[in-house]
Amino acid sequence: MVGKMKKSMLVVVIMMVLSAGGMKKKVTTVYLIGDSTMADYNLYEGGYITTRYPLTGWGQVFQPFFAADSLPLVKGLISTDSVIVDDRARGGRSTRTFFQEGRWRSIYDGLKKGDLVLMQFGHNDAAEQKTERYVDVEGYKEFLRLYISQSLQKGAIPIVLTPVARNYPWEEGRLSNVHGDYPTAAIEVAQEYGVLIIDLNQRSMSAFSDKGMEYVTDHYFMNLQEGQFANYPEGKNDNTHFQPEGAKAVAQLVFDALQELE
């Protein structure tokens, strides 16, 4: 009798283990839509290390922030036991061109309830001299409304980000806004819909200012000396795009901001 009980208990334990092994983890997808400052250059053609390194978008280094032991920090937004960061940001895209190229549609079709959509545009919308991407402030607001409303239709959580700061202009040791009315426009649209907002422009201006112009110029942005990196033998002077340290600093700012949102 005892032997039969032990055998029965063993069968139950095995069934429980097999059942647990077959269970699918609940996953939240965090979609990133935006421009080159957010992009993952591993997804570009031609091989990242041999063509573009050290160029790094902050979305490229965002996944590690969602390790299992960090998820409780964002439990107000994410209740699942795992997260996949799906970085769809692409260089040179404005709110308009991202939509026109079908990039948003490919996200919308697979969007699920509870997914997050982080949208950070503005750098290319404001490029008035580049008519193929330029969107005036009112047009910018309309496309943000589209992304927000369609995310809400699917039960997803839209989060509007103002554009991350460039490394200019500096005034009296502090970094100032270079994006004109676009950050304010993004905040206004988020408030109009009552959705979440991260003022990344302000957060990055403050964080970069605290580090100081010399430090962020040399370590955060793509200002490279001649011969410093094989992919840029002649060096580079770029105060918009990030090196790995700068990308990680911005990703940290975004993750810190997510912890404050409900």
C-alpha positions in Angstrom: 0.0 0.0 0.0 2.8 2.4 1.0 4.6 1.5 -2.2 1.6 2.4 -4.3 1.1 5.7 -2.5 4.8 6.6 -3.2 4.4 5.7 -6.8 1.2 7.7 -7.1 2.9 10.8 -5.5 5.8 10.4 -7.8 3.5 10.4 -10.8 1.8 13.6 -9.5 5.2 15.3 -9.1 6.3 14.3 -12.6 3.0 15.6 -14.1 3.4 18.9 -12.2 7.0 19.3 -13.5 6.0 18.5 -17.0 3.0 20.9 -16.8 5.2 23.7 -15.5 7.7 23.1 -18.2 5.1 23.4 -20.8 3.6 26.6 -19.5 4.4 29.7 -21.5 5.7 32.7 -19.7 3.6 35.8 -19.9 5.6 38.4 -21.9 5.1 42.2 -22.3 6.6 43.7 -25.4 8.1 47.1 -25.1 8.0 48.7 -28.6 10.4 51.5 -29.4 9.4 53.8 -32.2 11.5 56.8 -33.2 14.7 57.9 -34.9 18.5 57.2 -34.9 19.1 58.2 -31.3 16.8 55.4 -30.2 17.7 52.8 -33.0 19.4 49.4 -32.6 22.3 49.4 -35.1 22.7 45.7 -34.7 19.6 45.4 -36.9 21.1 47.5 -39.7 22.6 45.8 -42.8 26.3 45.3 -43.2 27.4 44.2 -39.7 27.5 46.5 -36.7 31.0 45.9 -35.3 32.7 46.3 -38.7 30.7 49.2 -40.0 29.2 51.4 -37.4 30.6 50.8 -33.9 30.8 52.7 -31.6 27.6 54.4 -32.8 24.9 53.2 -30.4 21.2 54.1 -30.0 19.8 54.1 -26.5 17.2 51.5 -27.5 20.1 49.2 -28.4 21.1 48.9 -24.8 17.6 49.0 -23.2 16.8 45.2 -22.9 19.2 44.6 -20.0 17.3 47.0 -17.8 14.4 44.6 -17.8 16.2 41.7 -16.1 14.0 39.6 -13.8 15.2 41.3 -10.6 14.5 44.8 -12.1 10.9 44.1 -13.2 9.5 44.9 -9.7 10.8 48.4 -10.1 8.3 49.0 -13.0 5.4 46.9 -11.6 3.1 49.9 -12.1 3.4 49.4 -15.8 4.4 45.7 -16.3 2.8 42.8 -14.5 4.2 39.9 -16.5 7.3 37.9 -15.6 9.4 38.9 -18.7 9.8 41.7 -21.2 11.0 41.8 -24.8 12.3 45.1 -26.1 11.3 45.4 -29.8 13.3 48.3 -31.1 11.7 49.5 -34.4 13.3 53.0 -34.4 15.2 53.9 -37.5 17.6 56.7 -38.5 16.2 59.6 -40.4 12.6 59.0 -39.6 10.1 61.6 -38.5 6.6 60.9 -37.2 5.4 61.2 -40.8 7.9 59.0 -42.6 7.7 56.3 -39.9 4.0 56.0 -40.7 4.3 56.4 -44.4 6.8 53.6 -44.8 4.5 51.1 -43.0 6.7 50.8 -40.0 3.8 51.6 -37.6 1.4 49.2 -39.4 3.8 46.3 -38.8 3.7 47.1 -35.0 -0.1 47.8 -34.9 -1.0 44.5 -36.4 0.8 42.6 -33.6 0.1 44.9 -30.7 -1.4 43.3 -27.6 -3.1 44.5 -24.5 -0.6 45.6 -21.9 2.3 46.1 -24.4 4.1 49.4 -24.1 4.8 51.8 -27.0 7.5 54.3 -26.3 7.5 57.0 -29.0 10.4 59.4 -29.3 10.4 61.7 -32.4 11.3 65.3 -33.1 14.9 65.3 -34.3 13.9 64.7 -37.9 10.5 66.3 -37.8 12.3 69.6 -37.1 14.7 69.3 -40.0 13.1 72.0 -42.1 15.9 72.0 -44.7 15.2 68.2 -45.3 11.8 68.3 -46.9 11.6 64.5 -47.3 11.3 64.1 -43.5 10.2 67.5 -42.2 6.9 67.8 -40.3 5.8 71.1 -38.8 4.7 71.2 -35.2 1.0 70.8 -35.9 1.7 67.8 -38.2 4.0 66.3 -35.5 1.1 66.5 -33.0 -1.3 64.8 -35.5 1.0 61.9 -36.0 1.6 61.5 -32.3 -2.2 61.5 -31.8 -2.4 58.7 -34.4 0.2 56.5 -32.6 -1.5 57.2 -29.2 -5.1 56.6 -30.3 -4.2 53.4 -32.2 -2.2 52.1 -29.3 -5.1 52.7 -27.0 -7.4 50.9 -29.4 -5.4 47.7 -28.9 -5.2 48.1 -25.1 -1.6 49.0 -25.2 0.1 51.7 -23.1 1.5 54.6 -25.1 4.3 56.6 -23.5 5.3 59.8 -25.2 8.9 60.9 -25.0 10.2 64.3 -25.8 13.3 64.2 -28.1 16.6 63.5 -26.3 18.9 66.5 -26.1 21.7 67.2 -28.6 25.1 68.4 -27.3 24.3 72.1 -28.0 23.8 74.9 -27.2 25.6 75.3 -24.0 25.0 78.5 -22.0 26.9 79.3 -18.8 27.8 75.6 -18.2 24.3 74.3 -18.8 22.8 72.6 -21.9 19.8 74.3 -23.4 16.9 73.2 -25.6 17.7 72.9 -29.3 14.3 71.4 -30.3 12.2 74.5 -30.4 8.5 73.9 -29.8 8.6 70.1 -30.4 9.1 69.0 -26.8 6.2 71.3 -25.6 4.0 69.9 -28.5 4.7 66.3 -27.4 3.8 67.1 -23.8 0.6 68.9 -24.9 -0.6 65.9 -26.9 0.1 63.5 -24.1 -1.9 65.7 -21.7 -4.7 65.9 -24.2 -5.1 62.2 -24.2 -4.2 61.7 -20.5 -1.4 59.3 -21.4 2.0 58.9 -19.9 4.9 61.3 -20.7 8.6 61.2 -20.2 10.2 64.6 -20.7 13.5 63.1 -22.0 14.6 66.4 -23.4 14.6 68.0 -20.0 16.0 64.9 -18.2 18.8 64.6 -20.6 19.7 68.3 -20.6 19.9 68.2 -16.8 21.9 64.9 -16.7 24.3 66.0 -19.4 24.8 69.4 -17.7 25.6 67.7 -14.5 28.3 65.7 -16.2 29.7 68.8 -17.9 30.3 69.7 -21.5 33.8 68.4 -21.8 32.8 64.9 -20.4 29.7 64.3 -22.5 31.4 65.7 -25.6 34.2 63.1 -25.3 32.4 60.2 -23.8 28.7 60.4 -24.7 28.5 61.8 -28.2 30.2 60.6 -31.4 33.1 63.0 -31.3 36.0 60.7 -32.3 39.7 61.4 -32.8 41.4 60.5 -36.1 42.4 56.9 -35.9 40.5 56.2 -32.7 38.1 53.7 -34.3 38.6 51.6 -37.4 35.1 52.4 -38.7 35.9 56.2 -38.6 39.6 56.5 -39.6 39.3 60.2 -40.1 37.5 60.8 -36.8 34.0 62.3 -36.4 32.4 65.4 -35.1 28.8 64.4 -34.2 26.9 66.0 -31.3 23.6 64.2 -31.9 24.4 60.5 -31.9 25.8 58.4 -29.0 28.7 56.3 -28.1 27.9 53.3 -25.9 28.4 55.2 -22.6 26.0 58.0 -23.7 23.4 55.5 -25.0 23.5 53.6 -21.6 23.1 56.9 -19.8 20.0 57.8 -21.7 18.6 54.3 -21.4 19.0 54.7 -17.6 17.2 58.0 -17.7 14.3 56.4 -19.5 14.2 53.4 -17.2 14.3 55.6 -14.1 11.4 57.6 -15.5 9.4 54.5 -16.1 9.7 53.7 -12.4 7.9 56.9 -11.6 5.0 56.3 -13.9 1.7 54.6 -12.9 
